[in-house]
Amino acid sequence: MRRPSPLPVPEKGPDPVEPPVEQPETAAEHGDVSVDHPAVVEPDTATAPIGLPGWMSGDGPAGDAAGPATGSASGSAAGSRSEPDAVRLVDVWAASRARRKALRAEVRRFTVRARRRRAVWIGVAASLVVLVLGSVGAAYSPLFAVENIRVVGGEQLDVAAVEAALSDQIGTPLPLIDASAVKAALVAFPLIETYTLEARPPHDLVLRVVERTPIGVVESAAGFTLVDAAGVALSTTAVAPANQPVLTVRGGAKSDAFAAAGRVMRSLPDSIRLQVTAVAATSPDDVVLTLGGTNTQVVWGNAERSVMKALVLETTMVQRPPADVSVYDVSSPTAVVVR
């Protein structure tokens, strides 16, 4: 007895208006089969008819022996079902790219404040850098070059001569003023004891000087040399300058006696100093002053407590004017002797 051939799978078409009519089908049409088997055709069924035994639906061992036609049909159906489910590389790459894009968006959303703060700090730092660079560039440019030189603090100093000596600094940017060149130019002016340079933008250079205080003149073969308390020669003239006492000091300007005489002269108030016409010292402990027209002697002794001695002498001279006194002995300021 031959096995009946498998039922054909109907193609899927439009839904019928009326329900399908069941038509009985005899097995005699397919061969010498003694048992009739009704078949129901359902248009919407894409697989084997429902209710068929396993050996007729192609499942199991019997279905495997159905022949080449049956195997090819089921293979094509399986291929058609697996083709839409295949994963392509392009789809994987697109999904990964979308995931990375979404992750970056989330990171940006959660770090927006930090990025804003960082942007603000970067902006402030960039502004400061630009400001500093601009200021430095402008300071070293001709916009801040020296055009005027002023000397402040000079009384006996020839101000015009000092300004002329510093004229080579005109046109130099203020930060580039050559301090060594200024010092070399001021060496020619011994009256200057100390000085400071002040740059006043945009174009002024101010020289503040402290002059040396002369204490008297030293007579020599060259004339009368004006000196300060350190023994620095300030000027030399053929005639003794007015209001400057003559110094007679053993050992010269480099001796200890000269240093003591200088300290004494610098401690005197102007009211007494202008009356001194001569200073003598043979040692640091016997400084003697001579007061003007009356030729009154002031025995000073050493230079210790010179300020106190000066105050005591000033008070005593008020009580006992020099015209009536030949000697003021203030070597011991607590016990002044007047003769």
VOBA-1610 file (N, C-alpha, C; in pm, whole numbers, padded with zeros to 5 digits, always signed):
BEGIN
Met+00085-00118+00000Met+00000+00000+00000Met+00089+00123+00000Arg+00063+00218-00091Arg+00147+00338-00101Arg+00102+00443+00000Arg+00202+00521+00045Arg+00174+00632+00138Arg+00123+00749+00057Pro+00020+00813+00103Pro-00032+00929+00028Pro+00067+01042+00029Ser+00066+01119-00079Ser+00154+01237-00091Ser+00109+01346+00005Pro+00201+01433+00051Pro+00162+01539+00146Pro+00069+01637+00082Leu-00017+01691+00167Leu-00113+01790+00117Leu-00041+01919+00080Pro-00081+01983-00023Pro-00017+02111-00062Pro-00050+02222+00038Val+00050+02313+00056Val+00030+02428+00147Val-00029+02541+00066Pro-00145+02584+00099Pro-00207+02693+00020Pro-00135+02823+00042Glu-00132+02901-00063Glu-00070+03034-00054Glu-00163+03128+00020Lys-00098+03224+00088Lys-00175+03319+00167Lys-00230+03426+00076Gly-00353+03444+00080Gly-00417+03544-00004Gly-00507+03633+00076Pro-00586+03711+00013Pro-00678+03801+00087Pro-00780+03719+00160Asp-00825+03774+00273Asp-00925+03707+00354Asp-01055+03690+00274Pro-01110+03571+00271Pro-01235+03549+00195Pro-01352+03614+00265Val-01445+03648+00185Val-01566+03712+00241Val-01648+03610+00317Glu-01657+03491+00266Glu-01737+03387+00330Glu-01643+03281+00386Pro-01681+03215+00491Pro-01596+03109+00547Pro-01579+02998+00449Pro-01463+02935+00452Pro-01436+02828+00355Pro-01530+02709+00378Val-01560+02643+00266Val-01649+02525+00270Val-01563+02401+00272Glu-01592+02316+00368Glu-01518+02191+00379Glu-01563+02096+00269Gln-01469+02047+00194Gln-01497+01952+00086Gln-01430+01820+00119Pro-01502+01716+00121Pro-01439+01586+00153Pro-01351+01542+00041Glu-01247+01485+00080Glu-01149+01436-00018Glu-01121+01291+00014Thr-01135+01210-00092Thr-01116+01066-00075Thr-00975+01029-00105Ala-00931+00928-00040Ala-00795+00881-00061Ala-00779+00810-00191Ala-00893+00779-00260Ala-00882+00707-00388Ala-00818+00791-00492Glu-00832+00927-00479Glu-00771+01015-00577Glu-00621+01011-00569His-00559+00972-00461His-00414+00970-00444His-00357+00832-00458Gly-00432+00736-00488Gly-00375+00601-00502Gly-00469+00498-00440Asp-00413+00378-00427Asp-00491+00267-00371Asp-00485+00272-00221Val-00565+00358-00162Val-00575+00368-00016Val-00713+00327+00021Ser-00722+00236+00113Ser-00850+00180+00148Ser-00925+00262+00248Val-00855+00358+00319Val-00923+00436+00423Val-00935+00578+00376Asp-01061+00628+00384Asp-01084+00767+00346Asp-01046+00858+00462His-00985+00976+00428His-00943+01072+00532His-00986+01210+00488Pro-01080+01269+00558Pro-01122+01403+00517Pro-01012+01504+00544Ala-01002+01602+00459Ala-00902+01711+00474Ala-00972+01843+00476Val-00933+01930+00561Val-00991+02064+00572Val-00888+02163+00526Val-00922+02244+00436Val-00830+02345+00382Val-00860+02477+00450Glu-00759+02530+00515Glu-00772+02662+00580Glu-00679+02758+00510Pro-00729+02863+00452Pro-00644+02956+00376Pro-00540+03024+00461Asp-00566+03051+00590Asp-00472+03128+00672Asp-00366+03042+00734Thr-00367+02910+00710Thr-00269+02821+00774Thr-00147+02811+00687Ala-00028+02845+00746Ala+00097+02841+00670Ala+00175+02714+00692Thr+00129+02630+00781Thr+00201+02506+00810Thr+00112+02389+00778Ala+00148+02267+00823Ala+00070+02145+00794Ala-00066+02155+00855Pro-00167+02092+00799Pro-00304+02101+00851Pro-00310+02047+00991Ile-00401+02114+01070Ile-00418+02073+01209Ile-00494+01942+01213Gly-00452+01854+01296Gly-00521+01729+01316Gly-00462+01614+01239Leu-00361+01642+01152Leu-00298+01531+01079Leu-00206+01457+01171Pro-00194+01330+01152Pro-00099+01253+01232Pro+00043+01295+01202Gly+00131+01260+01290Gly+00271+01296+01273Gly+00331+01239+01148Trp+00288+01112+01110Trp+00352+01053+00992Trp+00307+01119+00865Met+00192+01197+00870Met+00145+01267+00749Met+00193+01411+00746Ser+00222+01472+00863Ser+00267+01611+00866Ser+00415+01626+00843Gly+00488+01516+00827Gly+00632+01525+00802Gly+00714+01526+00924Asp+00656+01511+01046Asp+00733+01508+01171Asp+00771+01366+01204Gly+00876+01344+01265Gly+00916+01211+01310Gly+00988+01134+01203Pro+01009+01007+01226Pro+01086+00925+01133Pro+01017+00908+01003Ala+00883+00898+01005Ala+00812+00879+00879Ala+00824+00999+00792Gly+00819+01116+00852Gly+00832+01240+00773Gly+00967+01254+00713Asp+01068+01204+00779Asp+01203+01216+00725Asp+01219+01134+00600Ala+01137+01029+00583Ala+01150+00944+00464Ala+01053+00982+00356Ala+00998+01102+00363Ala+00896+01142+00266Ala+00952+01162+00130Gly+01074+01182+00113Gly+01132+01197-00020Gly+01195+01331-00039Pro+01259+01354-00154Pro+01331+01478-00178Pro+01242+01598-00183Ala+01121+01586-00236Ala+01033+01702-00250Ala+00998+01758-00115Thr+00967+01670-00019Thr+00928+01716+00114Thr+01044+01784+00184Gly+01163+01729+00179Gly+01281+01789+00245Gly+01313+01925+00189Ser+01305+01943+00060Ser+01337+02073+00000Ser+01237+02178+00038Ala+01111+02140+00048Ala+01008+02237+00084Ala+01027+02285+00226Ser+01050+02193+00319Ser+01068+02234+00459Ser+01196+02313+00477Gly+01303+02282+00401Gly+01429+02359+00411Gly+01411+02500+00365Ser+01335+02518+00253Ser+01313+02654+00204Ser+01229+02734+00302Ala+01132+02667+00367Ala+01049+02737+00465Ala+01132+02781+00584Ala+01223+02694+00631Ala+01309+02732+00745Ala+01400+02845+00710Gly+01453+02844+00585Gly+01540+02954+00544Gly+01466+03084+00537Ser+01340+03077+00488Ser+01261+03201+00479Ser+01228+03254+00617Arg+01215+03166+00716Arg+01185+03215+00851Arg+01309+03273+00919Ser+01430+03220+00895Ser+01551+03267+00965Ser+01614+03389+00900Glu+01583+03418+00776Glu+01646+03533+00707Glu+01611+03666+00770Pro+01485+03697+00807Pro+01458+03826+00871Pro+01521+03838+01008Asp+01546+03726+01076Asp+01604+03733+01211Asp+01755+03742+01210Ala+01822+03742+01098Ala+01968+03746+01093Ala+02018+03882+01142Val+02126+03886+01226Val+02184+04008+01281Val+02295+04054+01189Arg+02281+04177+01139Arg+02381+04230+01047Arg+02482+04316+01124Leu+02607+04327+01075Leu+02712+04406+01138Leu+02677+04554+01139Val+02610+04600+01035Val+02573+04741+01029Val+02477+04776+01141Asp+02382+04684+01169Asp+02287+04710+01276Asp+02357+04714+01412Val+02452+04623+01431Val+02527+04623+01558Val+02604+04753+01574Trp+02669+04798+01468Trp+02747+04923+01475Trp+02658+05043+01502Ala+02540+05044+01437Ala+02446+05156+01458Ala+02395+05157+01601Ala+02363+05039+01655Ala+02315+05033+01793Ala+02422+05077+01891Ser+02547+05036+01869Ser+02657+05077+01957Ser+02680+05228+01949Arg+02672+05281+01829Arg+02691+05426+01811Arg+02579+05504+01882Ala+02456+05456+01870Ala+02346+05523+01938Ala+02363+05516+02090Arg+02411+05403+02139Arg+02433+05389+02283Arg+02541+05485+02333Arg+02650+05493+02257Arg+02756+05587+02296Arg+02706+05731+02292Lys+02627+05764+02193Lys+02574+05899+02182Lys+02483+05931+02300Ala+02399+05836+02338Ala+02312+05857+02453Ala+02392+05871+02582Leu+02499+05791+02596Leu+02583+05800+02715Leu+02654+05935+02724Arg+02702+05982+02609Arg+02766+06115+02610Arg+02667+06224+02646Ala+02545+06212+02599Ala+02444+06311+02633Ala+02414+06311+02782Glu+02409+06194+02844Glu+02387+06186+02987Glu+02503+06245+03065Val+02624+06216+03021Val+02742+06272+03089Val+02742+06423+03081Arg+02709+06476+02962Arg+02703+06622+02948Arg+02595+06682+03037Arg+02485+06614+03050Arg+02376+06667+03132Arg+02414+06673+03279Phe+02484+06570+03327Phe+02519+06566+03469Phe+02644+06648+03501Thr+02722+06687+03403Thr+02845+06765+03427Thr+02835+06908+03377Val+02714+06957+03354Val+02700+07091+03296Val+02751+07199+03393Arg+02726+07182+03524Arg+02773+07282+03620Arg+02925+07284+03629Ala+02982+07166+03635Ala+03129+07161+03642Ala+03192+07223+03518Arg+03130+07196+03402Arg+03186+07253+03279Arg+03169+07405+03277Arg+03059+07454+03333Arg+03041+07599+03338Arg+03143+07663+03431Arg+03163+07602+03549Arg+03264+07656+03640Arg+03402+07654+03578Arg+03435+07545+03511Arg+03565+07537+03445Arg+03579+07643+03337Ala+03471+07667+03264Ala+03476+07770+03160Ala+03496+07909+03221Val+03432+07934+03337Val+03449+08064+03403Val+03592+08082+03450Trp+03649+07978+03514Trp+03788+07989+03560Trp+03885+08004+03445Ile+03860+07933+03339Ile+03948+07946+03223Ile+03939+08087+03166Gly+03817+08142+03162Gly+03801+08278+03113Gly+03871+08381+03200Val+03860+08363+03333Val+03927+08457+03426Val+04078+08448+03411Ala+04130+08325+03406Ala+04275+08308+03391Ala+04325+08366+03260Ala+04249+08344+03153Ala+04290+08399+03023Ala+04288+08552+03027Ser+04188+08610+03095Ser+04183+08756+03105Ser+04302+08812+03181Leu+04338+08743+03293Leu+04453+08789+03371Leu+04582+08779+03290Val+04597+08669+03217Val+04718+08653+03135Val+04726+08762+03030Val+04613+08789+02966Val+04612+08895+02864Val+04643+09031+02925Leu+04585+09056+03046Leu+04609+09184+03113Leu+04756+09200+03150Val+04815+09094+03207Val+04957+09102+03247Val+05046+09121+03125Leu+05022+09040+03022Leu+05105+09052+02903Leu+05089+09189+02838Gly+04965+09240+02838Gly+04944+09373+02781Gly+05014+09481+02861Ser+05008+09470+02996Ser+05073+09570+03080Ser+05225+09568+03064Val+05279+09446+03064Val+05425+09433+03047Val+05468+09485+02910Gly+05391+09448+02809Gly+05426+09495+02675Gly+05419+09646+02663Ala+05317+09706+02727Ala+05305+09851+02721Ala+05416+09919+02801Ala+05452+09859+02919Ala+05555+09919+03003Ala+05691+09921+02935Tyr+05719+09819+02856Tyr+05849+09811+02789Tyr+05846+09874+02650Ser+05739+09941+02619Ser+05727+10005+02488Ser+05759+10154+02500Pro+05775+10223+02390Pro+05801+10367+02395Pro+05687+10448+02455Leu+05572+10386+02479Leu+05461+10458+02540Leu+05496+10506+02680Phe+05591+10437+02749Phe+05632+10474+02884Phe+05781+10509+02886Ala+05826+10580+02788Ala+05966+10622+02782Ala+05986+10749+02866Val+06110+10766+02916Val+06144+10882+02998Val+06150+11007+02911Glu+06078+11110+02955Glu+06082+11240+02887Glu+06125+11352+02980Asn+06100+11334+03111Asn+06134+11439+03207Asn+06213+11379+03323Ile+06319+11451+03369Ile+06400+11410+03483Ile+06396+11523+03585Arg+06355+11489+03708Arg+06346+11589+03814Arg+06432+11546+03932Val+06501+11644+03993Val+06585+11621+04110Val+06518+11686+04230Val+06496+11605+04335Val+06427+11654+04455Val+06521+11638+04574Gly+06528+11742+04660Gly+06608+11735+04782Gly+06742+11804+04773Gly+06776+11863+04661Gly+06905+11930+04648Gly+06897+12077+04689Glu+06981+12115+04786Glu+06988+12255+04831Glu+07119+12319+04787Gln+07229+12255+04822Gln+07358+12306+04777Gln+07399+12243+04644Leu+07328+12143+04600Leu+07360+12069+04478Leu+07320+12147+04355Asp+07400+12138+04249Asp+07367+12199+04122Asp+07268+12107+04049Val+07140+12139+04061Val+07035+12053+04007Val+07044+12043+03855Ala+07069+12153+03790Ala+07077+12153+03643Ala+07189+12061+03594Ala+07302+12062+03667Ala+07414+11976+03627Ala+07378+11828+03645Val+07304+11797+03749Val+07264+11657+03771Val+07168+11612+03661Glu+07072+11695+03626Glu+06977+11659+03520Glu+07049+11640+03386Ala+07149+11723+03360Ala+07224+11708+03236Ala+07304+11578+03236Ala+07356+11538+03354Ala+07434+11415+03361Ala+07346+11291+03337Leu+07217+11302+03365Leu+07126+11190+03346Leu+07047+11197+03216Ser+07084+11289+03129Ser+07007+11310+03006Ser+07013+11190+02912Asp+07114+11102+02928Asp+07122+10986+02839Asp+07011+10884+02865Gln+06938+10900+02977Gln+06827+10809+03008Gln+06697+10852+02940Ile+06695+10968+02881Ile+06573+11015+02813Ile+06549+10927+02691Gly+06426+10883+02675Gly+06388+10794+02566Gly+06391+10648+02603Thr+06444+10616+02722Thr+06449+10476+02769Thr+06318+10442+02839Pro+06257+10327+02811Pro+06136+10287+02886Pro+06166+10280+03035Leu+06069+10321+03116Leu+06090+10330+03260Leu+06141+10199+03322Pro+06089+10082+03285Pro+06143+09959+03346Pro+06285+09926+03304Leu+06335+09992+03201Leu+06469+09959+03149Leu+06574+10063+03188Ile+06542+10146+03289Ile+06640+10244+03334Ile+06763+10171+03389Asp+06880+10212+03343Asp+07005+10148+03383Asp+07053+10208+03514Ala+07034+10135+03626Ala+07072+10187+03758Ala+07223+10205+03770Ser+07299+10116+03709Ser+07445+10130+03716Ser+07492+10254+03642Ala+07429+10287+03530Ala+07466+10408+03456Ala+07432+10533+03536Val+07318+10529+03606Val+07281+10643+03691Val+07382+10661+03804Lys+07421+10550+03866Lys+07519+10558+03975Lys+07652+10613+03926Ala+07695+10567+03809Ala+07822+10618+03755Ala+07815+10767+03726Ala+07699+10817+03684Ala+07686+10959+03656Ala+07684+11042+03784Leu+07630+10987+03893Leu+07618+11064+04017Leu+07746+11062+04100Val+07842+10978+04062Val+07970+10978+04135Val+08039+11114+04125Ala+08013+11184+04019Ala+08077+11315+03999Ala+08020+11422+04091Phe+07921+11389+04172Phe+07860+11487+04263Phe+07877+11437+04406Pro+07987+11472+04472Pro+08014+11422+04607Pro+07917+11474+04712Leu+07844+11580+04684Leu+07747+11629+04780Leu+07632+11531+04801Ile+07612+11440+04707Ile+07502+11344+04719Ile+07549+11230+04808Glu+07483+11215+04924Glu+07516+11106+05015Glu+07439+10980+04978Thr+07310+10991+04961Thr+07227+10879+04916Thr+07124+10933+04816Tyr+07068+10841+04738Tyr+06966+10880+04640Tyr+06874+10762+04614Thr+06756+10793+04563Thr+06660+10691+04519Thr+06599+10736+04388Leu+06567+10638+04304Leu+06503+10665+04176Leu+06356+10626+04185Glu+06271+10713+04134Glu+06128+10686+04130Glu+06079+10702+03987Ala+06015+10597+03937Ala+05955+10603+03803Ala+05809+10641+03818Arg+05770+10750+03757Arg+05632+10796+03762Arg+05575+10795+03620Pro+05500+10688+03590Pro+05444+10679+03455Pro+05354+10799+03427Pro+05344+10843+03303Pro+05403+10769+03190Pro+05544+10811+03150His+05591+10934+03193His+05716+10982+03132His+05812+11048+03230Asp+05789+11038+03363Asp+05871+11112+03459Asp+05965+11019+03535Leu+06090+11063+03550Leu+06190+10995+03632Leu+06234+11094+03740Val+06209+11057+03868Val+06238+11146+03980Val+06359+11092+04056Leu+06455+11180+04082Leu+06575+11146+04159Leu+06567+11219+04293Arg+06551+11142+04401Arg+06548+11202+04535Arg+06687+11184+04598Val+06744+11295+04640Val+06880+11292+04692Val+06882+11339+04837Val+06978+11286+04911Val+07009+11333+05047Val+07151+11385+05042Glu+07164+11513+05067Glu+07297+11575+05056Glu+07381+11546+05181Arg+07509+11546+05160Arg+07601+11535+05272Arg+07601+11666+05351Thr+07615+11651+05483Thr+07616+11769+05569Thr+07760+11807+05599Pro+07806+11918+05549Pro+07946+11956+05578Pro+07960+11999+05724Ile+08075+11967+05783Ile+08100+12004+05922Ile+08207+12111+05932Gly+08276+12139+05825Gly+08380+12242+05829Gly+08475+12226+05712Val+08582+12305+05717Val+08680+12302+05610Val+08816+12266+05668Val+08892+12199+05586Val+09028+12162+05622Val+09122+12244+05535Glu+09210+12318+05601Glu+09302+12403+05526Glu+09423+12322+05483Ser+09460+12339+05357Ser+09575+12269+05300Ser+09640+12360+05197Ala+09746+12306+05134Ala+09815+12386+05033Ala+09726+12413+04913Ala+09631+12329+04887Ala+09541+12348+04772Ala+09432+12449+04801Gly+09411+12484+04928Gly+09307+12579+04963Gly+09226+12525+05079Phe+09099+12557+05078Phe+09010+12514+05184Phe+08913+12408+05127Thr+08924+12288+05185Thr+08843+12176+05136Thr+08726+12153+05231Leu+08607+12160+05177Leu+08486+12137+05255Leu+08466+11986+05272Val+08448+11942+05397Val+08434+11798+05424Val+08310+11774+05509Asp+08264+11648+05504Asp+08152+11609+05591Asp+08205+11527+05707Ala+08111+11469+05786Ala+08153+11397+05906Ala+08231+11271+05874Ala+08217+11217+05754Ala+08292+11097+05715Ala+08425+11132+05651Gly+08458+11261+05641Gly+08584+11303+05582Gly+08581+11309+05431Val+08463+11301+05369Val+08453+11308+05223Val+08466+11453+05180Ala+08558+11476+05086Ala+08579+11612+05035Ala+08465+11649+04942Leu+08401+11760+04973Leu+08286+11802+04894Leu+08326+11906+04788Ser+08411+11994+04825Ser+08458+12095+04730Ser+08584+12159+04786Thr+08659+12225+04699Thr+08782+12293+04739Thr+08782+12432+04679Thr+08804+12529+04765Thr+08807+12669+04721Thr+08932+12736+04776Ala+08966+12848+04713Ala+09085+12921+04759Ala+09057+13001+04885Val+08932+13036+04908Val+08892+13114+05024Val+08801+13029+05109Ala+08810+13041+05239Ala+08726+12962+05329Ala+08580+13000+05311Pro+08491+12904+05297Pro+08349+12933+05281Pro+08293+12999+05407Ala+08191+13080+05388Ala+08130+13148+05502Ala+08052+13046+05585Asn+08047+13074+05716Asn+07969+12994+05811Asn+08017+12848+05820Gln+08144+12824+05788Gln+08200+12691+05800Gln+08324+12698+05890Pro+08326+12623+06001Pro+08441+12629+06092Pro+08564+12561+06031Val+08679+12605+06079Val+08804+12544+06034Val+08837+12428+06128Leu+08866+12313+06068Leu+08894+12192+06146Leu+09044+12172+06159Thr+09086+12155+06285Thr+09225+12125+06313Thr+09228+11995+06393Val+09254+11887+06324Val+09242+11754+06385Val+09371+11679+06360Arg+09426+11624+06469Arg+09548+11546+06456Arg+09514+11409+06393Gly+09591+11373+06295Gly+09571+11245+06228Gly+09491+11255+06099Gly+09434+11370+06070Gly+09364+11387+05943Gly+09221+11331+05945Ala+09164+11323+05825Ala+09023+11287+05813Ala+08996+11140+05840Lys+09100+11056+05842Lys+09079+10914+05865Lys+09103+10874+06011Ser+09128+10968+06100Ser+09161+10936+06239Ser+09035+10927+06324Asp+09053+10868+06444Asp+08942+10860+06539Asp+08906+10997+06594Ala+09002+11085+06606Ala+08975+11220+06655Ala+08883+11293+06557Phe+08905+11273+06426Phe+08819+11338+06327Phe+08677+11281+06336Ala+08663+11150+06355Ala+08530+11091+06368Ala+08456+11147+06489Ala+08528+11166+06601Ala+08465+11224+06720Ala+08423+11368+06695Ala+08508+11445+06630Ala+08472+11584+06599Ala+08350+11590+06508Gly+08342+11497+06412Gly+08227+11495+06323Gly+08098+11463+06397Arg+08101+11369+06490Arg+07981+11337+06568Arg+07938+11455+06653Val+08033+11527+06708Val+07999+11644+06790Val+07933+11751+06705Met+07987+11780+06589Met+07932+11886+06504Met+07791+11850+06455Arg+07765+11723+06430Arg+07633+11684+06381Arg+07529+11682+06493Ser+07570+11681+06616Ser+07475+11683+06728Ser+07437+11825+06770Leu+07507+11925+06720Leu+07479+12063+06761Leu+07353+12116+06695Pro+07270+12188+06769Pro+07158+12258+06706Pro+07208+12376+06624Asp+07123+12423+06534Asp+07167+12532+06445Asp+07202+12659+06522Ser+07135+12680+06634Ser+07162+12803+06710Ser+07304+12808+06763Ile+07364+12692+06790Ile+07503+12686+06838Ile+07598+12666+06723Arg+07560+12582+06628Arg+07653+12549+06519Arg+07691+12673+06439Leu+07601+12763+06418Leu+07632+12883+06340Leu+07731+12976+06412Gln+07751+12953+06542Gln+07845+13037+06617Gln+07984+12976+06624Val+07996+12847+06584Val+08125+12779+06592Val+08212+12824+06475Thr+08334+12869+06508Thr+08426+12913+06404Thr+08548+12822+06392Ala+08571+12735+06491Ala+08686+12645+06485Ala+08658+12522+06569Val+08717+12407+06523Val+08705+12281+06594Val+08846+12222+06602Ala+08887+12183+06725Ala+09019+12125+06744Ala+09005+11994+06820Ala+09091+11897+06784Ala+09088+11768+06853Ala+09223+11702+06833Thr+09288+11668+06946Thr+09412+11594+06939Thr+09391+11445+06962Ser+09273+11409+07018Ser+09234+11269+07042Ser+09082+11262+07047Pro+09026+11143+07047Pro+08880+11133+07053Pro+08820+11185+07183Asp+08903+11213+07286Asp+08848+11252+07416Asp+08868+11399+07449Asp+08923+11480+07359Asp+08943+11622+07392Asp+08901+11714+07277Val+08777+11703+07238Val+08722+11790+07133Val+08692+11926+07198Val+08739+12032+07130Val+08719+12169+07180Val+08662+12253+07067Leu+08557+12330+07100Leu+08493+12419+07003Leu+08526+12563+07039Thr+08532+12647+06937Thr+08554+12790+06957Thr+08435+12866+06900Leu+08375+12949+06985Leu+08259+13028+06943Leu+08306+13163+06891Gly+08237+13207+06783Gly+08261+13331+06709Gly+08324+13447+06782Gly+08272+13563+06762Gly+08338+13687+06799Gly+08394+13695+06938Thr+08342+13621+07034Thr+08390+13631+07171Thr+08507+13538+07199Asn+08537+13451+07107Asn+08647+13355+07122Asn+08630+13267+07247Thr+08507+13235+07279Thr+08477+13152+07395Thr+08503+13005+07360Gln+08566+12935+07456Gln+08598+12795+07436Gln+08489+12705+07497Val+08461+12596+07425Val+08366+12496+07476Val+08442+12364+07484Val+08466+12321+07608Val+08534+12194+07630Val+08429+12082+07624Trp+08440+12003+07520Trp+08338+11900+07496Trp+08379+11763+07549Gly+08505+11733+07544Gly+08551+11601+07584Gly+08529+11501+07471Asn+08475+11384+07500Asn+08452+11282+07396Asn+08312+11301+07333Ala+08283+11215+07239Ala+08158+11229+07165Ala+08041+11157+07230Glu+08063+11094+07345Glu+07953+11026+07411Glu+07855+11127+07470Arg+07728+11092+07470Arg+07617+11174+07521Arg+07620+11316+07461Ser+07653+11321+07331Ser+07666+11452+07266Ser+07533+11525+07260Val+07423+11454+07242Val+07292+11521+07235Val+07260+11587+07368Met+07284+11518+07477Met+07258+11575+07609Met+07348+11695+07637Lys+07473+11682+07595Lys+07566+11794+07614Lys+07521+11916+07535Ala+07470+11894+07415Ala+07424+12006+07334Ala+07306+12075+07399Leu+07212+12000+07455Leu+07097+12061+07523Leu+07142+12140+07647Val+07233+12084+07724Val+07282+12153+07844Val+07355+12281+07805Leu+07438+12274+07700Leu+07511+12393+07656Leu+07416+12501+07607Glu+07312+12462+07533Glu+07217+12562+07484Glu+07146+12633+07599Thr+07108+12557+07702Thr+07042+12618+07818Thr+07137+12709+07896Thr+07258+12665+07910Thr+07356+12744+07985Thr+07390+12874+07912Met+07399+12868+07779Met+07431+12989+07702Met+07319+13092+07710Val+07197+13046+07732Val+07087+13141+07751Val+07101+13210+07887Gln+07136+13131+07987Gln+07152+13189+08121Gln+07280+13272+08133Arg+07386+13222+08072Arg+07515+13293+08076Arg+07563+13310+07933Pro+07537+13425+07868Pro+07575+13448+07729Pro+07727+13438+07711Pro+07771+13401+07590Pro+07915+13385+07564Pro+07996+13513+07586Ala+07932+13627+07572Ala+08007+13751+07590Ala+08061+13764+07731Asp+07998+13702+07829Asp+08041+13710+07967Asp+08116+13585+08013Val+08141+13493+07920Val+08201+13366+07959Val+08321+13340+07869Ser+08427+13283+07928Ser+08544+13245+07848Ser+08549+13095+07819Val+08489+13015+07910Val+08492+12869+07893Val+08360+12809+07940Tyr+08306+12721+07854Tyr+08196+12631+07893Tyr+08253+12489+07894Asp+08249+12426+08008Asp+08298+12289+08018Asp+08178+12195+08036Val+08144+12125+07927Val+08028+12033+07932Val+08075+11888+07917Ser+08202+11864+07947Ser+08251+11726+07935Ser+08175+11633+08029Ser+08124+11689+08140Ser+08034+11613+08228Ser+07902+11689+08228Pro+07805+11645+08148Pro+07682+11723+08133Pro+07601+11738+08261Thr+07624+11655+08360Thr+07551+11669+08485Thr+07614+11774+08578Ala+07736+11818+08544Ala+07803+11919+08627Ala+07879+12014+08535Val+07804+12110+08480Val+07861+12204+08382Val+07944+12307+08460Val+08061+12340+08403Val+08151+12439+08463Val+08157+12558+08368Val+08133+12677+08423Val+08135+12800+08343Val+08237+12891+08406Arg+08331+12942+08324Arg+08433+13030+08375Arg+08437+13157+08293
//
